[in-house]
Each structure stands twice: as structure tokens, then as C-alpha cells.
Amino acid sequence: MYLKEFEVRWNDLDANRHLANSSYINFMSHTRLSFMMEKGFGQGNMVKNHIGPVVFYEHMFYFKEIFPGKPVRVSLQLKGISEAGMYFEFQHNFYSAEGINMARCNMMGGWIDLQTRKLRDVPELLFSALNSLDKTDDFKILTKEDTRKYKQFPEDL
């Protein structure tokens, strides 16, 4: 399992003096990018290939409060990926220094071509990196239909 450790800083807290929602999102994003960079696919390769990740949704589940003073570890596992890597689903868990599971997030996204602004498949190097992640027990091959499983569609005014 890929793990990234973070110090919980003063600016990571909210008015209740525990880890803020936005900090969970930032820690997860940093974990994903760190993994990709370690696998040889960082920002430079994204620029060269004109691709960027887009988030479709992030479902957070909070189990215990996270406070400053001790590090927090964030995991990254592959919950699903489409055949050519256009769509992906990750699971992140937040662990205390003692290994207690403090929170979980399931997130789904895709990759867009930054020139055409359309969803696209990923280069083989990135697909191999993502596919090398530890997989969750409920891992699946994703289809376009999986991206709409919650039946949420835009409703204009």
C-alpha cells in the first residue's frame, strides 16, 4: 500500500481546531501526485502529454478527529480503472501515528486533454503506474456508466 506522511500544521485546521475538510482534499491530492512522480510521471510528463486529472466526486467518511501534534499517514489504493485508463477510482485512508483508521475517501476522476478539453486515455507509462498500485478488495474495471452511477446530472436554471 502506498503511504505518504504529513505533519498537521496550524493552517491545516478549521475553527474546531481539528483537520479541516480542505486539508483532507489537499493531503489526498499531494499523495496521488507524489505516487505518480515516484513512478516517473510528474507535472513535466503531464505538460508534455497535454493531460490533467479531473475529479468527478470525492466521498469522505470521517471516523475520528485528527489533531495537530502527531503525523497523519494517507494511503492510496486503486479501486477501479477503465481499460485504457481514461477513468480511475481511488481509495484513500487516513491513519494516525498508531495506525488507527481516522477517515476514508473514495474518489473518481478522469483524464482530460488540456488542448481539446475532452476526456482521453492516458499514455502507457501513466497507465502502468496506476495499474501497479495495490488494489482494493472491490477493485473493478470501470466503464463510462460507472461515472454516472449516482445519477447526478446538471439542471440549468
C-alpha positions in Angstrom: 0.0 0.0 0.0 1.3 3.4 -0.9 1.6 5.7 2.1 2.5 9.4 2.4 3.1 11.0 5.8 2.1 14.6 6.7 2.6 16.9 9.6 -0.7 18.5 10.6 0.1 22.2 10.7 -1.8 25.2 12.2 -3.1 26.2 8.8 -4.5 22.7 8.2 -7.0 23.2 11.0 -10.6 24.6 10.9 -12.5 26.6 13.6 -12.9 23.4 15.7 -9.1 23.1 15.8 -9.1 19.7 14.0 -8.1 18.8 10.4 -10.2 20.9 8.0 -12.2 19.4 5.1 -10.0 21.2 2.6 -6.8 19.7 4.2 -8.1 16.2 3.7 -8.5 17.0 0.0 -5.1 18.6 -0.2 -3.4 15.7 1.5 -5.0 13.2 -0.8 -4.1 15.2 -3.9 -0.5 15.5 -2.7 -0.4 11.8 -2.1 -1.6 11.0 -5.6 0.9 13.3 -7.2 3.8 12.0 -5.1 3.0 8.5 -6.2 2.9 9.5 -9.9 6.2 11.4 -9.5 7.9 8.4 -7.9 6.7 6.3 -10.8 8.2 8.8 -13.4 5.0 10.6 -14.3 5.0 14.0 -12.7 4.0 17.5 -13.8 6.6 17.6 -16.6 5.1 14.5 -18.3 1.6 15.9 -17.8 2.6 19.1 -19.6 4.4 17.1 -22.4 1.3 14.9 -22.9 -1.2 17.8 -22.5 -3.2 15.9 -19.9 -4.5 16.7 -16.5 -6.7 14.9 -13.9 -10.3 15.9 -13.2 -12.2 14.9 -10.1 -15.8 13.7 -10.7 -16.6 13.2 -7.0 -14.9 12.6 -3.6 -16.9 10.9 -0.9 -15.5 11.4 2.6 -16.2 9.3 5.6 -14.9 10.7 8.9 -14.3 8.2 11.8 -12.2 10.2 14.3 -10.9 13.7 14.6 -7.3 14.4 13.5 -5.5 17.0 15.6 -2.1 18.6 15.3 1.0 17.3 17.1 1.3 13.9 15.5 1.8 12.9 11.9 -1.0 11.5 9.8 -0.4 8.9 7.0 -2.5 8.9 3.9 -2.8 5.7 1.8 -3.5 5.4 -1.9 -5.1 2.3 -3.4 -6.7 1.6 -6.8 -10.4 0.9 -6.6 -11.0 0.9 -10.3 -9.6 1.9 -13.7 -11.0 1.8 -17.2 -9.4 -0.4 -19.9 -7.2 2.4 -21.3 -7.1 4.5 -18.1 -9.5 7.3 -19.1 -11.4 6.8 -15.8 -10.0 6.0 -12.4 -11.2 5.4 -8.9 -9.0 5.7 -5.8 -9.5 4.9 -2.1 -7.6 6.9 0.5 -7.4 6.1 4.1 -6.1 8.4 6.8 -4.2 6.7 9.7 -2.9 8.1 13.0 0.7 7.6 14.0 -0.5 4.4 15.9 -2.2 3.1 12.7 -5.8 3.9 13.7 -8.0 4.5 10.6 -9.3 8.1 11.1 -11.1 8.7 7.8 -11.6 7.2 4.3 -12.3 8.8 0.9 -13.5 7.2 -2.3 -12.9 9.4 -5.3 -13.5 9.0 -9.0 -12.0 11.0 -11.8 -10.7 11.0 -15.3 -8.1 12.5 -17.6 -8.6 15.4 -20.0 -6.6 16.5 -22.9 -5.7 20.1 -21.9 -5.9 21.3 -25.6 -9.2 19.8 -26.6 -10.7 19.8 -23.1 -12.1 16.3 -23.7 -11.7 13.1 -21.7 -8.9 10.9 -23.1 -7.0 7.7 -22.5 -3.6 8.0 -20.8 0.0 7.2 -22.0 1.2 3.7 -21.3 3.7 5.0 -18.6 0.9 6.5 -16.6 -1.4 3.6 -17.1 1.3 1.1 -15.9 2.0 3.3 -12.9 -1.7 3.5 -11.9 -2.2 -0.2 -12.5 0.8 -1.1 -10.3 -1.0 0.3 -7.2 -2.3 -2.0 -4.6 -5.9 -2.7 -5.4 -8.9 -2.7 -3.1 -10.8 -5.9 -2.4 -13.7 -4.5 -4.5 -11.5 -3.4 -7.5 -13.2 -3.3 -10.8 -12.7 -2.4 -14.5 -14.5 0.9 -15.0 -16.8 1.8 -17.8 -18.4 5.2 -18.7 -21.6 4.0 -17.0 -19.7 3.8 -13.6 -19.1 7.5 -13.8 -22.8 8.1 -13.7 -23.8 5.5 -11.1 -25.2 8.2 -8.7 -27.5 9.5 -11.4 -26.4 13.2 -10.9 -26.9 15.3 -14.0 -26.8 19.1 -14.4 -30.1 21.0 -14.2 -29.9 24.5 -15.6 -31.9 27.4 -14.2 
